[in-house]
């Protein structure tokens, strides 16, 4: 993220050098609004003061010692930077929200650090830019690719590297196209022999058997050419299907493998529908271009070159009639290229929004029906499909008008050829032209017009291809935010965990956890409590290393968690998340998901520990019962018990329970708590719960408040302090008594 800008005005630089010659410039950020008008000013922070400069003039200077509680706020149409100046809240500047809010937020973080211990060195940010450096446009949602600034050369080079192992097979359709073109140019030669030698030859003796036999041979040659062309087409189609299928399979496999390797944060920035669209529709577009369109283009190019050579050798004037319209048509295509790209990208964005809406409605269909919002869902989906259809309709109107008109001008030379060729026939004795020669030239001209007309379709097809390819490459080139070191360690976890001064934010400029430190011994059960949004789930996400800490470190058995391989770490952690997810399949398969080779006895033992065995046996097919998508055929409590069994089956060294008993009734919760009490012996356990009664077996309680450790100790110790935990317990007890009354 860019936090330092060069001041564009020499006056502004001179002003700073004169006004603050000894001050170290740390940050320079633009502000865009002043008194309701758009401006181009700069906020400059030094190690002593904050300056507001516009057109070389100083609008404000605030010594850092006089500022306190600096914040950013999102306002209507813009963002603003606020701070207390001598105790009074003051708006320092306004700026464009999307681009500059993260930067100003980091400036606020830097100021907070200055207030705490002095800002000796400027902070930096690993937060990626969300806007293209070249054109300034925002990246498409969930991507780091600007479709307007793609390097075509780089895209083709990367695609070529991906075709390794398929190149030989992909060359066969190209070769078949070349053979087909050769047959196309062969047929007019044979037809000329038939026309001039037999059809228009009035002096021929039709009674001569040799003449009749020769004519039959010519006809057979024509038929053989047609038959050979069909055979070549069949071979090309079959080879294309085989190579295309393998290409699509390879791309989808590589994409899926890449998605599995990405960090949770990367995947969550993209919708499920968008990822599915890239793996299905975009791969199909790339496959179609490489296997179907590219061989056709190669054949058309070959026929164009061969046609130019033959027409030049036969009659240069006819050649001129064919090629003269080409330069202005190519010029028109070049001018129209940017418009084609923009239109295709906009159509893709609208299609992505339609898919996202459909995905949300289908995934949340129970919520839609619960609230009776079917009509609203229909209207919303209709709105998106209408916008998509309208854009595609407008694109079709433009494309289907421009390219046919262009095709007419490309083929305009055929009218001149008709006049010129017939005039030559009128004076055939002097010119030497025959009907067969004219037919041959017309045939060659028609063959050449095919690649010339193909030129008019290049922008649209290549633009679609590049748009889809860029979306595929964006996934393949994305680096996981959480990755193993070069030589990770595979350790057998015992369970000692140290969290040292950990700070983390999903956006680096907006920390969720701040300087969290806690020491946990092997076999302890730690209850994590606090208000919603205080960082409880974030804390366990860091323990599982779904994210890497921004500052500080997490040690497991005195080994930095970043030095442990992710597979070794997570294979020794059992997790029951707040949102239980079950896969389509049998109950046995869902429990065995953590240990695919688990025996039936191990599956049943895990189900018994989770108090799930009894209800499973009451189902029609017991453990073989197939549950619906995402487990909706089961109740919430049943789903959660299966998830607990799945977490326990591989005997994890660290057990994480995120509201694991939230969907259970009081009686079942008691049974589950008794089971958990048994399996937590000798195993480090983290349990998040809003109902504090579920944490009665916890050895210690970690109370988080606004991302910081507020309290840490046993139940009795925290009650004695009468702090946050005490207030939570008292509030829940009062609520329970009120419910009984």
N, C-alpha and C positions, 0 to 999 in steps of 0.2 A: 504494500500500500504506500502510495506516495504521500509523504508528509512534509517534504521540503520542496518549494518551488523557487525557480529563479525569478527575481523581481523583474518584470518586463521593462520598467522605466528606469533610465539612468538617474533621473531626479530622485526616485525613491531610494535607490541604492546609495546615492550621495547623501541623502538626508539621514539614513540610518548610520552611515559611516561617520557623519559629523555629530549627530545627536547622541549616538551611543558607540563611540569608537572602541571602548574597552569591553563592551558587552558581547558575549558569545551568542550568536544567532542559533537557536535550537529548532524552531519550527516556523514555517511560512505557509499559511493556508489562505485560500481566496474567500472573500465574502461577496455576495451577489446582490444584496438588497440594501437600500438606504432610503428611508422616508417614502417607501412604497414604489421606488423606481429601481430598475435594474442597473447595476453598476459593476465595475470590475476593480474591487479593492483587495487589500491583503491584511491579514492579521499576522503579526510577527511576534513570536515569543522568544525572548532572550533569557539569559540566566538571571536577569534582574527585573524585567518589566515586560508588559504586554502592550504592543503598539497596534494602532488601527490607522492604516495609511490608504489614501485614495488620491491618485494622480499627483504623487509627490508631496502631498500635503498631509500633515498629521491631524487626524480627527480625534484621536484619544490616546492617552498613555496612562497605564495603570501599573504602578510598582507591584511586584508579586507579593510583597509583604502586606499590602493593603487589601489583597483579594482573599476570599475564602468561599468555600462551598460552591465551586464551579460546577455547572451542570449544562446538559444539552436538553432541548425540548423540541418535539415535533409540533409545528404550528400549521395553520392552514396554508398549504402550498409552499411551505419552506420550513427550515429549521432555524433554531436560534441558540446562541451561546449566552448563558447567564452566569453571573457571579455576584457575591455580596461584596460591595465596595464600601469599606468602612462601616459594615453592618447593614447596609441597605442593598436589597436585591436590584441588580441593574442588568438590562439586556445589552450585551457588548456588541453583537453583530447578528445578521441574518444571512443564511446561505441556502443553496440548493440542497434539498434533503438527501436524495438518493445517492449522489456521488460523495458528498462531503460529511454526512452524518457520522459514518465510521471514523473518519479522520479527526473530527472535532471530539468524538467520544474518547479517542486515544489521547488527545490533548488534555482532556479532563482527567484521565487516569494519570498522565504525567504530572499534572498539577497536584493531584492527591499525593503522589509520591513526594513532590516538593514540600508539601505541607508536613509530611511525616518525617522525612530524614534529609531533605535537600536534594535537588535534582542536579547531580554532578555531571551526568552524561545523558544525552537525549535518548528517549526510548525509541525502539523500532517495532515494527509490526510485520508478522508473517501473513497477515490477512491478504488474500489475493485481490488484485484489482477486479472490479466488476464492470469495468468499462474498457472498450478497446483503445489502446494507445494511439492507433493510427487515425481512426475516424471519430472517436469519442462516443460512438453509440454504445448503449448497454449490451452486454452479452445476453443471448437468449436464456430464458429461465432454465436454471439447472445446468448450464454449460459454461465453458470458458472459451468458446469459439465465436468469432465474429464472422458471419457468413458473407459480409460485404468485403472483407479483407483477406479472404482465403487465398493462399498461394496455390494456384493450380498445379504448378510444377511439383511442389512438395506433396500434394495429395496424390498425384499420379505415381510419384516415386515410392511413397509408402504403400500404395496399393500393389505396385509391382513386387515389392518385397514380400507381401503377404501371399502372392500366388506361387511361391516356391513349392515345387512338387506337383503343381497342376499345369505348369506352363506348356509342357509337351502336348498334353491332351487338349488344352485350349487352342493350340496352334492348328489342330486338325480342322475345326470349323473355318479358320482363315484360309487354309489350303483348299478346302472344298469350295469356298466362295470364289477363289481364284480360278479353279477348274470350271465352275459354273459360268464365270465371265468368259473364259475361253470358248466354251460351247456356244454362248450367245453370239460371239463374233464369228464363229465357224458357220452357223446356220445361214446368215445372209449370203455367204460365198456359195453354198450349195444351192440356195434358192435362185441366185443369179444364173447358175448353170442351167437350172430347170427352165427359167423364164426365157433366157436368150437362146438356149440350145433347142428347146422343144416347144414351149407354149407360144412364143411370138415368132418363131422361125417358120415362115411360110414355105420355104423350099425343102422342108424335111419330108422324107418319104415314110409315111406312117405304116406302109405295108412291110417295110424292112423290119425283120424280127430283131436284128441287132439294135436298131434304133429303139424299138419298144423295150428291149431288155435293158439298154443303157438308161432309159427314162425310169424304168422300175428301180434300177440301182440308185439313181439320184433320189427318188422318193424314199427308198429304204435308208439312205444316208440321212435324209431330213428326219425321218422317224427315229433313227438311231440317236441322232443328236437330242431330240426331245426326250427320248427314253433315258439317255445318259444324264440329261439335266435333272430329271426326276430322281434318278438313283443317287446322284450327288446331293440333291436336296434331302433325301431320306437319311443318307449317311451324316450329313451336316446336322440335321435335326437330332438324330440319335446321339451323336457325340456331344452335341451341345447340351442335351438334357443330362447326360452322364456328368460331364464336367461342371455344368451349372449346379446340379444337385450336390456334387462334392464341394463346390465353392460355397454354396449356401450353408451346407452342413459345417464346413470349416469356420466360416464367419460366425455362425450362431454359437458354435462350441467355444470359440475364442472369446466372443462377447460375454457369454454366460460365465466362463471361467474368470474373466476380468471383473465382472460384477461381483462375483463371490470374493474376489481378493480385495475389493475396495473397502474403505472404512465405512462404518455406519453413517457417519456424518455426510459422506459423499453420496451415498445411496438415498438418504432421506431428503436431499435437496432435489431429487428427481421423483416424479410420480411413477407409480407402478405402470400406469397406462403408457407413459412416455417410454419407459424402458422396454415394455413389450412391443411398442410400435417400432422402436429401433431394431429389435431382434427379428421382427417379422416383416413389416412393410419396407423398412429401409434396406434390409438385406435383400429383399425381393427386387427392389429397384436396382441395386448394384448388380445383382445376378443377371437381371434382364439386360442391362446395358452391356455387360462384359460378354455374355454368351449369345445374345440375340442381336443387339444393335451393333456392337463393335465388329463382328464378322461381316455384317451387311455393309458397314462403313468401309471396311477394308476392300470388299468386293467392288463397291462403288468407286472407290479411289483407283483401284486397278483398272476398272473399265474406263474411267475417265482418261487415264494416261494412255491406255491402249487405243482408245477412240481418237485421241488427239493425234497420235502417231499415224494411224490409218487414214484419217481424214486429210491430214497434211500431205500424205503421199498421194492421195487420190485427187484432191482438188482443194488448194489453199483457200479459194474464195468461199467455198462451203464451210470450211473451218472457221473463217472469220464471222460468218453468219451465226455460228453456234456460240462463239466465245465473246463477241462484242458486248452482249448484255450482262456478262458475268461480273466485271468490276463494279458497276454501280449497284448491283444486287448485293455483292459482298460488303460494300461500303454501308448500305442500308442495314444489313445484318449487324455489323459492328456497332453502329449507332443504337440499334435496338437491344443490344446485348444486356446492358445494365438494367433496362426496364424489365427484361425477362427475368433476370436474377431477383430483382426486388419483388416482382409479382409472385414468383415461386416461393420465396422465403415467407412472404406474408401469408400465402395460402397454407404453408406448412405450420406456421404459428397458430392460425385459426383451427386447423385440423387437430393440433395438439391440445388446444383448449377444449374442443369437442370431446376428444378421448378422455381428458381429465374429468370433465363433467359426467360423462357416462360411467367412468370408473367409480367416482364418488357415490353416485346414485345407486349403482348396483351393489357396491360394498355396504352401503348404509341403507339398503332397502327396508330393513325392519324399522329403522328410525323414521324413514319417510312415511311408511304406512302407520306407524304408531301415532304420529302427529297429523295424519291425514293430509300430507303435503304432496299427494300424487299430482294434482293439477299444477302446483308450483314447480315440481320437478319437470313436468312435461313442458311447461313454458320456458324454463331455463334451458333445457336441452334443445327445445325448438329454436330458442334465440341463438344458441351457438351453431346449430346446424344451418340455420338461415344465413348467418354471417359467413360460414364456410362455403355454403352453396352459392351465395351471392358473389363472393370473391372468385370462386372457381368459374362461375358463369361470366363474370367480367373478364377474367383471364382468357376464357375460351373465345369470347367475342373479339378480343384484341388479336389473339393468336390466329383464330380462324378467319380473320379479315386480312391481316397483314401478310401472312404466308401464302394464301392463294393468289393475292394480287402480285406478290413477288414471283410466284411460280409462273404466272401469265407472262411477265416480262422476261423470265428466263427462257421460256419456250417461244418467245416471239420470233426468234430466228427461223423456226420451222416454216413460217409463211414465206419468208424470203427464199428458202430452199425450194419450196414448191414452185414459185415463179421462176427462179433461176434454172431449176432442173428441167422444167417443161420447155423453157425456151431453148435449152440445149437439145432436147429431143426434136424440136421443130427443125433444127438444123443438124440433125444427127449425122448426116454424111460428112459435114465439115468438122463437127465437134467429136465425133466418134462415140457419143453417148448412146446407150441402149436402155430399154425399159428395165432390164435386169440390173444395170449399173445404177440407175436412179433408185430402184428399190433397195439396193445394197447401201447406197449413201443415206437414204431415208432411215433404213434400219439402224445404221451406225449412229446417226444423229439422235434417233429415239433412245438408243442405248445410252448415249452421252447425256441426254436430258435427265435420265433417271438420277445419276449422281449429282447433277446440277440442282435438281429439285431437292435432293437429299440435303444439300447445303442449307436449305431454308429451315430444315427441322433440327439442325445441329444445336442452335442456342437453347431451345426448349428442352431437348433430351439431355444435353450435357448439364444444363442448369439443375434439372431434377436429380441427375446422377450425383453431381457435386454436393447438392444439399443433403442428400441421404448419406453420402460417403463422409461428409464432415461430421454428421451426427454419430456415425459409427466410430470414426477416428477420435472424436472427443472422448468417448468412453475408453477406447483402447489406450490412449495416451495419458489418461488421468493417473496421477501418482497417488497411491493410498496415503492418507494422512497418518495412518498408524501402520508401520511396517517393521519387520524384524531387522536387527542389525546383521552385519555380514556373517558372523558366526554366533548365532543365538545359543543359549544354554538350555538343555532339557534337564530339568531338575525334578526330583520327587518332593512335592510340597509337604511340609510339616504343618504350617499354619500360622507362624509368627508374622505379623504384618505391622509395618511402621509407615505412617503417613507423615511426611515431614514438610511443613510449610508449603502446602499445595495450594496453588491458585489455578483456576481453570474457568474458561468461558467458551461457549459454543461459537461466539464471536470473540476474538481475542481482545477486543476493546471493551467488552461488556462481561466481566467475570461473574460467574455464578457462585463459585466457591472462592474464598479469600483467606489465604494463609491458614489452611486447616492442618492441624497437627494432632495426631492421636497414635497411641501405642497399644497394640492388641496382641495378646498372648495366644499361643496355640490352644485350641479347644474352648475358647471363650465364645459365648453367645452375646453379640452386641445388638441391642435394640436402637434403632435410629428414629428419632422423633423430631417433629417441628412442623411449622405451618406449611401449607401448600406453596411450592415454589422456593423453598429455602435451600434446596440442593440435595435432598435425600437420594433421589434416583440418580442424580449426577454423580454422587459419591460412589455408589456401587458400580456405575458404568466405568468409572476410573479404576476401580479394583479389578474389574474384568478386562481392563484395557481396551474397551471399545473406543475410547478417546485417550489421547496423550495429554498429560498435564501441561499447562502453560508455564508454570514455575513450580519449583520444588521437586520432590521425588517420592515414589512409593516403593518400599522394600518388602519383599516376601522372603522370609528366612535369610535376611541380610543380603539379598540379591536384588538389585534394581529391576523392577518389573519390565523395563525396556530391554534388559539383557536376556530375558527368558523368551523362548519361542512362543508365539501365540498359540500354536497347537498344543504344546505341552501345558501351558497355563490354563487354557479353557477346557482341556480334557480332564482337569482335576477340579473343576468348579461346577457345582450344580446350581441351577437357577430356576426359580419360579417367579415369573414376571407378573406385574400387575395386570397386564392385558394378556390373558392366556391364549396362545395360538396352537391349535391342533391341525395336523395335516389330513387331507383326504386319504382314507384308508382304514384299516382295522384298528381296534383299540390296542391289540398286541403290537402292531407296527409302530404306533405312536409312543408306547412305553419303551420300546426297543430302540427308539431313534437315537438316544445317547450312546447305546452299546448295540450295534446292529447284530452282533453274533451272540447276544444273550440267550440263555436257555429259557424254556418255559417255566422252570422252577424259579429262576431269577426274576422273571416278569411277574409271576404270582407273588413272590416274596415282596417285591417293591410295591405292588398294588395293595398288599395287606398292610404294609407300613403306612401307606397313604390312606388307609381306610376306604379303598376303592373296590376291593375284591367282591364284597357282598353285592353291591349294585351292578357290577359287571356281570356276575353270574345270573342275575335276574333278567338280563337282556336276552333276546331270542337266540342269538348265536354266541353268547358269552364273549370271550376275548376275540373272537373272529368277527364280531359285529362291526360293520363298516359304518363309520360316522360320516355325516355330510361335510360339505366344504366348511372349513374353519371350525368344525365341531358343533355346528348350530343345532344338531339333532339331540344334543345333550343339554342338561341344565348347566347354569353357571358353576354351581358347586361341584357337579360331576366333572366338568372340564378341568376345574382347578385341581381336583384330586388326582386326575390322570397326569396333569402337569407335574404334580409333586412326585408321583411315582416315577415319572421320566427323569426327574432331577436326582432321585435317590438310587436309581438302578446301578449306576456306575461308581457308587460309594465315593462321592467327591470329598476332597480334603477341605474344600471351602464351600459352604452352602449359603446361597443368597435367596432370601424370601422377601419379595417386594409385594406387600399386601397379599400374601399367599392365602390367607383365610378370609379375605374380604367378602367373598361370595357365599360363605358357608353360614348355615344357621347355628345357633348357639350350641345345640347338642353335638352336631357334627364337628364344630370348631373345637369342642372339648376333646373329642376323640383324636382329631388331627394334632392338637397341641400335645397330647400324651405321646403320640407316635413321634412327633418331632423331638420331644424331650429325650427319647431313646436314641434317635439317630444323630443327635448333636453331640453326644458324648465323644470326646477326643477329636472333634471336628470344629474348626472355626466357622462360626455362623453369623451372618448379618441378617437382621429382620427389620423390615420397615412396616410400620403399622400406625394407623390413625387411632384405632381402638387400643388404648394402652393396656387393657386387660390381656391382650394377646402376648404382651411382652413380660408376663409375670415370671417366666423362666430365664429371662436374660441375666447374664452375669453383670453387665454394665450397660448403661444407657448413654447414647451420644445425642445431645440436643443441639440442633443447628438452628441458627437464627440469621436470616439474611446472608446466608453463605458463610457464616463464621461459626466456630465452635463456641456455643454459649455455655454449655455445661457438659461434663463427662464424669460419670461415677455410677455407683450402685443406686438401686431404687431408694434405699433408705437415706443414702447420702444426699441425693437430690431433693428428696422431700424435706430434709432438715434444712437445706439452703433456702427453701421457700422462694425459688426463682421461677423460671419459665416452666420447668417440668411440673413443679408443684401447682402452678396455676392451671396447667392443662389437666392434671389429675382431678383437681377440685371441680373444674368446669364439667368434666365428663361425669363425675359422680353426681353433681346436681342435675345434669340432664337425665341420667339414669333414674334418679329418684322422681323427677318430674314425669317421666314416662310411666312409672309404676302407678303414680297417682292418677 
